[in-house]
Amino acid sequence: MGKLKLYDINTPREALVEERDSVYLSRTPEQRFFGVLQLNYISVTMNGGQPLKSPQGKGIIIRKPNI
């Protein structure tokens, strides 16, 4: 799993963007791909086992469940 990093609220947004960009660009394409798969797994788990996107007719529709 990934790491949770807490930032000081006084840190400028530009510094955070630069740090995250450097971490992303230092990864191999394989690591980037498996990172996306990990995020997809986490999103399905947090959504009660249902995917956030599902095919409905033509294309993929992002929908919220009706409560």
BELFENWO-V565264 format. One record per residue. N is the residue number from 1. RES is the residue in one small letter. OMEGA is omega in whole degrees, 0 to 359 (* if undefined). NEAR is the number of other ideal C-beta (glycine too) atoms within 12 Angstrom. D_CENTER is the distance of its C-alpha to the mean C-alpha in Angstrom with 2 decimals. Layout:
BEGIN
n = <N/N>
res = <RES/RES>
omega = <OMEGA/OMEGA>
near = <NEAR/NEAR>
d_center = <D_CENTER/D_CENTER>
END
This chain:
BEGIN
n = <1/2/3/4/5/6/7/8/9/10/11/12/13/14/15/16/17/18/19/20/21/22/23/24/25/26/27/28/29/30/31/32/33/34/35/36/37/38/39/40/41/42/43/44/45/46/47/48/49/50/51/52/53/54/55/56/57/58/59/60/61/62/63/64/65/66/67>
res = <m/g/k/l/k/l/y/d/i/n/t/p/r/e/a/l/v/e/e/r/d/s/v/y/l/s/r/t/p/e/q/r/f/f/g/v/l/q/l/n/y/i/s/v/t/m/n/g/g/q/p/l/k/s/p/q/g/k/g/i/i/i/r/k/p/n/i>
omega = <180/180/174/180/178/182/173/183/179/179/180/181/181/179/178/180/179/181/181/177/181/178/181/183/179/181/175/177/178/179/178/181/181/174/177/178/179/178/178/178/180/181/178/179/182/180/176/179/179/178/178/179/178/180/178/180/183/175/181/180/175/183/174/178/177/181/*>
near = <10/14/7/6/11/8/14/9/8/8/15/12/12/10/14/18/14/14/17/17/13/12/17/16/13/12/17/11/12/10/16/16/13/16/20/17/14/16/17/17/18/16/18/17/15/13/18/10/10/14/21/21/16/16/11/11/7/6/9/12/13/14/14/11/11/4/3>
d_center = <12.35/10.80/12.68/12.70/14.51/16.63/18.06/21.46/21.49/24.14/22.04/21.91/18.71/19.86/20.02/16.43/15.34/17.79/16.69/12.99/14.38/16.86/14.59/12.46/15.82/17.47/15.47/17.09/15.88/15.91/13.66/11.08/11.53/11.39/8.16/6.65/9.08/8.23/4.76/7.15/9.82/8.55/7.98/11.41/12.94/12.28/13.66/16.85/16.47/16.10/13.48/12.00/13.66/17.10/19.93/22.74/25.59/24.73/21.12/17.92/18.07/15.37/17.40/17.76/20.23/23.67/24.73>
END
